[in-house]
Amino acid sequence: MPPPLLLAIDIGNTSIAIGVYREEELLATFRIATDQDNLPDEYAMLLLALLRTRGVDPAEVTAAALSSTVPPLITTFTDVCKNYFNVEPLVIGTGVRTGVRVRYDNPREVGADRILHAVAALAKYKPPLVIVDLGTALVFDAISREGDYLGGAIAPGIGIASQALFARTAMLRRVSIERPEAVIGRNTVHSLQSGLFYGYADMVCGMVRRFKEEIGEDATVIGTGGYAHLIQAEATCIDVIEDNLNLDGLRLVYEANK
């Protein structure tokens, strides 16, 4: 009989990442839009359908781990886990063992997603580390040579920046965020793409340089988040991309709290 399955759910402001683990093996991943108006039954129907399309039997799920930057959805997905999978999820928060020492002035202010990234990164890479999350927000986190979470920096994500630009400038139209032919744009579309693509790539590397000045030039730089692969083409300061850092962190924290 195969080992039971762990359902890992990471709720972000824009999207929800879902992973299914059998021990250390990640069997399937899904990403769905975050919508606070959805009812537990609606999310459950969507999740059950996604699992079945990947050949995953929902009846094999016997555990769940949950993190969220959208507090109202914690209750929603707790209900999903209880009513449709008959499991009580481990909700990442105060009192949950992570194995990471947090040196923030107020550790309660650190988002669960940032600690999960640190847990997963430390399991695979030797510190010091810089973690760059290119998601809804652009988040930088620093892990010391001793493996302590020190803190970081937060800026608007590339998606948020582009939306604000298009919303506040009537003469500029929406464009896809991609690498343009040259840095100097010869038309409006390429000019917008240049500012967003090269501007954010240089911001990433500029901040990484400053972080390394404080924690060590030998720090490994780990990229994650929805825009990581796009920016990596120009942000050569990123050493490696880890697409499932958040889900791996959930699995590891669940294992530490069994």
C-alpha positions in Angstrom: 0.0 0.0 0.0 1.5 3.4 -1.0 2.2 6.0 1.7 -0.6 8.6 2.2 -0.6 12.0 0.6 0.0 15.4 2.0 -1.9 18.4 0.6 0.2 21.6 0.7 -1.7 24.9 0.2 0.0 28.3 0.0 -2.4 31.1 -0.4 -1.0 34.3 -1.9 -2.6 37.6 -2.7 -2.8 36.9 -6.4 -2.8 33.1 -6.7 -3.0 29.9 -4.6 -0.2 27.3 -5.0 -1.2 23.7 -4.3 1.0 20.7 -4.1 0.5 17.0 -3.4 3.3 15.1 -1.8 3.9 11.4 -1.2 6.7 11.6 1.4 9.3 13.8 -0.3 8.0 13.3 -3.8 6.0 16.2 -5.3 3.4 14.4 -7.4 1.5 17.3 -8.8 1.2 21.1 -8.5 -1.7 23.5 -9.3 -2.1 27.2 -9.3 -5.5 28.9 -9.1 -6.6 32.5 -8.7 -7.1 33.9 -5.3 -10.7 35.0 -4.8 -12.0 35.9 -1.3 -15.6 35.7 -2.5 -15.4 32.0 -3.3 -17.1 29.7 -0.8 -15.5 26.6 0.6 -17.6 24.4 -1.5 -16.6 26.2 -4.7 -12.9 25.9 -3.9 -13.4 22.2 -2.9 -15.1 21.3 -6.2 -12.2 23.0 -8.1 -9.6 21.3 -6.1 -11.2 17.8 -6.3 -11.5 18.2 -10.1 -7.8 19.2 -10.4 -6.6 16.3 -8.4 -8.6 13.8 -10.4 -7.3 15.2 -13.7 -3.7 14.4 -12.5 -4.7 10.9 -11.5 -4.6 11.7 -7.7 -7.2 10.0 -5.6 -8.5 12.5 -3.1 -9.3 9.7 -0.7 -5.5 9.1 -0.3 -5.0 12.6 1.2 -4.6 12.1 5.0 -2.8 15.3 5.9 -2.7 19.0 5.0 -0.5 22.0 5.6 -1.7 25.5 5.0 -0.2 29.0 4.9 -1.8 32.2 3.9 -1.1 35.9 3.4 -4.9 36.4 3.0 -6.3 35.8 6.5 -10.0 35.3 5.6 -9.1 32.4 3.3 -7.5 30.4 6.2 -11.0 29.6 7.5 -12.2 28.9 4.0 -9.5 26.3 3.2 -9.6 24.9 6.8 -13.3 24.1 6.0 -12.3 22.5 2.7 -9.7 20.3 4.4 -12.1 19.2 7.1 -15.3 18.7 5.1 -13.8 17.2 1.9 -10.6 15.5 3.0 -11.5 14.8 6.7 -8.2 16.2 7.9 -7.3 19.1 10.2 -4.7 21.2 8.4 -1.5 22.4 10.1 -1.8 26.2 9.7 1.6 27.9 9.7 1.7 30.6 12.3 2.7 31.4 15.9 3.6 28.3 17.8 4.4 26.1 14.8 8.0 24.8 14.8 10.0 25.8 11.8 13.6 25.2 12.9 14.6 28.7 11.8 15.7 31.4 14.2 14.1 34.7 13.3 16.1 37.8 14.1 13.4 40.3 13.1 12.6 43.0 15.6 9.1 41.5 15.9 9.1 37.9 14.6 5.3 38.0 14.5 5.5 40.5 11.7 7.3 38.1 9.3 4.9 36.6 6.8 4.6 32.8 6.9 5.6 32.6 3.2 8.9 34.2 3.9 9.7 31.7 6.7 8.6 28.8 4.5 11.0 30.0 1.8 13.8 30.1 4.4 13.0 26.6 5.6 13.1 25.1 2.2 16.2 27.0 1.1 18.2 26.0 4.1 17.3 22.3 3.5 19.0 22.5 0.1 21.6 25.2 0.2 24.4 26.2 2.5 24.0 29.7 4.0 24.4 32.6 3.7 21.5 32.9 1.3 19.5 35.7 -0.5 16.0 34.7 -1.5 14.3 36.8 -4.2 10.6 36.3 -4.5 9.3 37.8 -7.7 5.6 37.6 -7.1 2.8 40.1 -6.3 5.4 41.9 -4.3 9.2 41.9 -4.9 10.5 40.5 -1.7 14.2 40.0 -0.7 15.1 37.9 2.3 18.5 37.3 4.0 19.7 34.2 5.7 22.9 34.6 7.7 25.9 32.3 7.6 24.6 30.8 10.9 21.3 29.9 9.3 19.3 32.7 11.0 16.5 34.6 9.2 17.7 38.3 9.4 15.0 40.2 7.5 14.8 41.7 4.1 13.3 44.3 1.8 9.9 44.6 0.1 9.0 46.6 -3.1 6.0 46.6 -5.4 6.1 43.6 -7.8 6.5 44.0 -11.5 2.8 43.2 -12.1 1.7 45.8 -9.5 4.0 48.4 -11.0 2.8 47.8 -14.5 -0.9 48.0 -13.5 -0.3 51.2 -11.6 1.5 52.7 -14.6 -1.3 51.8 -17.1 -4.0 53.0 -14.6 -2.5 56.4 -14.0 -1.3 57.3 -17.5 -4.1 57.6 -20.1 -1.8 57.7 -23.1 -0.1 54.4 -22.3 -1.7 51.1 -23.2 -1.2 47.7 -21.6 1.7 45.6 -22.9 2.9 42.1 -22.1 5.9 42.0 -19.8 8.7 40.5 -21.8 12.3 41.2 -22.9 12.3 43.9 -25.6 14.7 43.9 -28.6 16.9 46.7 -27.0 17.1 48.8 -23.9 16.4 52.0 -25.8 12.8 51.5 -27.0 12.0 53.0 -30.4 8.2 52.8 -29.8 5.9 53.0 -26.9 5.4 49.3 -26.5 9.2 48.6 -26.4 9.8 51.6 -24.1 7.3 50.2 -21.6 8.8 46.7 -21.8 12.3 48.0 -21.4 11.4 50.0 -18.3 9.7 47.1 -16.7 12.0 44.2 -17.7 15.4 45.9 -17.5 14.4 48.2 -14.7 13.3 45.3 -12.5 16.3 43.1 -13.5 18.6 45.9 -12.4 16.7 46.5 -9.2 17.0 42.8 -8.3 20.8 42.7 -8.9 21.3 46.1 -7.2 19.5 44.9 -4.1 21.3 41.5 -4.2 24.7 43.4 -4.3 23.7 45.4 -1.2 22.6 42.3 0.6 25.8 40.5 -0.1 27.7 43.5 1.3 26.0 42.8 4.6 25.9 39.0 4.8 28.7 37.8 2.6 29.8 38.0 -1.0 29.6 34.2 -1.2 25.8 34.1 -0.6 23.8 31.9 -2.9 20.9 33.8 -4.6 17.7 31.8 -5.0 14.9 33.1 -7.2 11.3 32.1 -6.9 7.8 33.4 -7.7 5.8 33.9 -10.9 8.2 36.3 -12.6 11.5 34.6 -11.6 12.1 32.8 -14.9 11.4 35.9 -16.9 13.8 38.2 -15.0 16.5 35.5 -14.7 17.4 36.0 -18.4 18.8 39.4 -17.5 19.3 39.3 -13.7 22.4 37.2 -13.8 22.9 37.7 -10.1 20.3 34.9 -9.5 22.1 31.6 -9.1 19.2 29.2 -9.2 15.4 29.2 -9.6 13.3 27.1 -7.2 9.7 27.1 -8.4 8.2 25.2 -5.5 10.1 26.8 -2.5 6.8 27.6 -0.7 5.4 24.1 -1.1 8.6 22.4 -0.1 8.7 24.6 3.0 5.1 23.6 3.9 6.1 19.9 3.6 9.2 20.3 5.7 7.4 22.3 8.5 4.6 19.7 8.5 7.1 16.9 9.0 8.7 18.9 11.8 5.4 19.2 13.6 4.0 15.7 13.3 
